[in-house]
Amino acid sequence: MPIALEICVDSVESAIAAEQGGADRIELCSALDVGGLSPGKELIEAVRSSVLLDVSVMIRPRGGDFVYRPDEIEAMRREIDSARASGADGVVLGTLREDGEINIEVLRRLIDQAWPMQVTFHRAFDISPSPCHSLERVIEAGANRILTSGGAAEALKGASGLSHLVHTAQRRIAIMAGGGVRAENVRQLVRASNVKEIHSSLRPASQVHPPSQKKAGNDTSGSGPGFTVSRDDVRTLREILNSIEP
C-alpha cells in the first residue's frame, strides 16, 4: 500500500495544487506563519467545493502554547462543529497541561465533539516530556493519528523516535511524520522510521515554525508572507513515496 501523503495548505490554490500533485489528504489552516490556526468557514467551504480529496481542518484558536482556557475550549468545540458543517473529513488539534502532558480530559471532549470525523493530534505531541506515555494517552482518548517529528525539531532528526513510536503503536493509531519533510530527505526518513504517512507543507525552511509551549503574545493573527504550494513539488514527493519498497 502506498505511503499516504498529506499536504498542509492555507488557500484554495494550494489545495488544488496538492490534489493535482497526488496528495491523499490536505491539512487546511490559516496563518501558517505562526504554525497554523483555525481557518474560517468561508475558506473551508471554498476548499471543499474545489477538491475531492480528504480535508482535515486545523482547530487552534490562537498562536502560542496549547494550554487552553475554558472559553478557548468552547471556541474549539464551535470550530469543530463549523468544520463538520462545512464538509470537513477530519480535524487536527492538540491540548496540553501546564507540565506539557496531554490534557486527556479536554482531548476526549473534543474528540467526542468531532465524531464521526477523523482526528489528528498535531505536533503539540512533540512538546510532551514522555512520548510513549503520551502515545498511550492519545490512543486512549480515541484519536486516529498523531503528527510528530519524533520529538526533534525536524522529522529526519527524530527518525529513531518515530521508529520507536511506530513500533509501540502496533497499528493502534497512525504515526504521521512531519517537520522539514522535503523531496531530498523523505526517502531516508521513511526508511529510518518505518512511517506509513508523511506530512509536508513544502514551505521554505525559514517559514516553518516548530511547536512551542511559549505563552501566546499579543499578536497571534498571523500576517507573514503567503506561500502557494507547487503542484510539481507535490508530484515529485508523491513519486518518491510511490517508489519506496514496502
N, C-alpha and C positions, 0 to 999 in steps of 0.2 A: 504494500500500500504506500503511495507516495507520501512524502513528508508534507504536512499541512503548512500553508503559508498564510500568515496574517499580516496585513499592511496597515500601519497607523496613518490616518488621514484626517484633514480638517476642512475639506472642501468637496464640492460635487466633482470638480475637475479631477482631483486626486483619486476620488472613489472610482470614477470611470476608468482612469488610467490603471488603477490596481486591478480592476476586473479584466480589462483588455490584456494586461500583462500576465494573467493567470493566477492571481491570488485566490485563495479559497474563502477568505473572510477579511473584513476590514474592522478595525477599531476606529470608531468615529469620535473625535474630540474637538474641542475648541482650545485656543490658547496653548498651542504646543510649546511656545517659548517659555512657559512656566511648568512644563511637564504634562500638560493636558488637563482641561476642565470639562465640565458637562456642556455639551453643545445645546443650542436652542432647539425648540420643537420644529421651527421652520427649516433648519438645516437637516435635521433627521428626516423629515418628510421629503425634502428635496433629494437627498441621497437615496432614500428608499425607493423613490419613483424613478431613479436614474440607473440603478444597478439591480441585478438579480442575485448576486452572491450574498452570503450572510453578513449582517450588520450588527456588530456589538458596540454599544454606546457607553462612553465613559460617564460614570456617576461620581463626580467630585465637585463639590460646590465652591471650593476656593483653593488657592495655592497654599504652600506651606506644609505643615505636618498633617498627619492622618488621625489625629485625636480630635474627635468631633463633639461639639456641644449638643445638647438635646434639640435645639432649634435647627441645627445643621443636619442632624439625623432625620428630622421630619422633612427638611427640604430634599434630602436624598430620596426619601420614600416617594415624595411627589414627583421627583425627576424620573424615578423608576416607572411610575405609572404613566408618565408622559411618554417615555421611550416606548413602552409597550403599545400605547395607543397610536403612536406614530409609525408602528410597523417594525420595530427593532426585533432581532432574533435573540439578542443577549445583552447583558450589561457587564461592565467592568468596574470593579470597586475594591476598596480595602479599608479596614478600620483597625486602629491600634489603640492600646492603652498608653499611659504616660511612660511606662517602663519599656515600651517597644513590643510587648507581647500582643498577640492577636486579641482583639476585643470580640470574643466569640458570641457574647450575648447580643451585641449590636449586629454582628455579622449574620447571625441566624435570622434576626428580624428582617434584615434587608434581603436575604436570600428567599425567605418566605414571601416577602413582598414581590419579588421578581418572578416567582413561579408562574407559568412553566418555561420562562426564558432561561437560557444558559447563563451561568455566572462565572466570570473570570476574576480571581483575586489578583490584583495588579502588583507592581513592584514595591509596594509598601512591604511586601513579604521580605524583601532583602534587608530591611532595617531590623527585623526581629532578631533577638540575640541567639535563639536556638532554632535553626531551620527545621530540624527533624521534628521537634515538638510542635512548631508552628504548622508544619505539614499535616500532622495528625489533627490539629485543631481546625484547619481549613476543611479537611476531609469530613470531620465530624459535623461541621456546620452545613455541609451539603453543596459546596461549590463544585463546578465541573472541571476547572483547570486553574493552574497557577502560572502567572507570567513572572519569570525570575531570571536574574543573571547569575544565579548560584551564589549570591552574597557578595559578588565583586562589582567593581564599577562597570565592567563590560562582561558580556556573556563568555567570550573566549577565555578571559582570565579566570572566570568562575566555572570552567568546564568540569573540573573534578567535583565541585559541589553540585553541579547539575546532574552529573552521573550518579552521585550518591542519592539525590532526591528521586531520580527515575527508578533506581533500584528499590528504594524504600517504599515508593508509592505503589509498586506492584500493580500498575494499571487501575488502581482505585480512583485516580484522578490524573488528568493530563498535565504534564510538565512542559510548558512552552518557554523556550529560551528567547530572551530579548535583551537588548542593550548593546549598541555598537555593532549589530549584525550587518555585514556587507557581503557582496559577492566574493570579495577576496579572502574572507575568513570563514564563510559559512560551511564549507566542506570540512575544514579542520574542526570546527565547532561541533558539527553533528557526529563526526567520528569519535571525538573525545568524550562526548556527553551522552550519546545514545538517545537524544531527544527525538520525538516524532512530530513536534510542532515548532515552528520558527515565527518570531515576530520581528518586524523591522519597520522603521519609519523612512529608511533610506535618506535621511537628512544628513547634511554635513555634520561632522563631529562637534563643531563649535555651536551647533544649535540643539544638541542633545543634552537633556538635563536628567541626571540620575535622581532617584527619590531622595527626599530629605525629611528629617524629623524636626527641622527647624520650625519655630513658630511662624505663623503667617505674618507677613508685613502688611503695610497699608495698601500697597499696590499689588494685587493678585489678579488683575484683569487680563493680563497678557496682551502686550502690544508690540511684540517683536516683528521682524520681517517675515513675510509669508513665504511658503515653500510649496511648490506643486510637485507631487510625485511623478516620476517619469515612467511611462508605460514600458519603455525599453529596459530600464533598470529592474523593474518588477519581473519582466520576462527573463532577463539574464539570471536573476535569483531563482526563478521557477525552474529554469532549465538545469541549473546546477543541482538543485534538490532532486529533480527527476533522475539525474544521472548517478546519484549516490546508491550504492548497492545496499539492500536491506540487511 
